[in-house]
C-alpha cells in the first residue's frame, strides 16, 4: 500500500527536522528553523503536527528508530551472545562519525535536555534507556543459555555499565572532538565482555 501525500509530507518534515532538533536541541529549535530546513510553510507544518511538542516527540522517535535499526542489524549478524555483546561496541565504533554528523546520539542529547529544559521528553528517554538495557540483559541471558557467559553475571549491572561507558564515551568524543575517547570506552566494554562475562 502506498503512502498518501500527507504521510509523505509528514515523514519529510520529520526527516528534515531530525538532525536540526538533534544539533540545536528540542527547546531551542524554532518553527522557523523547521520551515527553513523543510522549505515548507508554517501552515504545512501545522497541518501535519498539532504543535512543536508533537513534532519533537515524532523526531525523537525517528532518531531513536534510526539508531535502533543500526544496532539491531549489527546484533542480528551474530549468533553467539559474546559476539553480540562485542557487536554493540562494534556498532558504535563503526557508526560514530555518522552519529556525530547528525548531531550526536539521539538518546544522549535528548536525555541531557529532558532533565531540565524539555521534560516532555523524559518518559520517552527513560523508555529508550530501559529498552537499550533490556536488550543487553536479553543478550546476556541468551549467553547463559548458550553456555558462553558465566551464570553469576549480574546482567542489569553490566547493561547499566555498558550504557554509561558508551554514552560517556560519545559525550567526551563530541565535546573534545576526539573519537579516541569513544574508542577507549568501547575497548573497556570489550575487555569487560571478554574477561568478566565470557566463559
ABEGO torsion letter per residue (X at the ends): XBBBAAAAAAAAAAAAAAAAAAAAEAAABBAAAAAAAAGBBAAAAAAABABAAAAAAAAAAAAAAAAAAAAAAAAAABABAAAAAAAAAAAAAAAAAAAAAAGEBAAAAAAAAAAAABAAAAAAAAAAAAAAAAAAAAAAAAAAAAGABBAABBAAAAAAAAAAAAAAAAAAAAAAGBAAAAAAAAAAAAAAAAAAABX
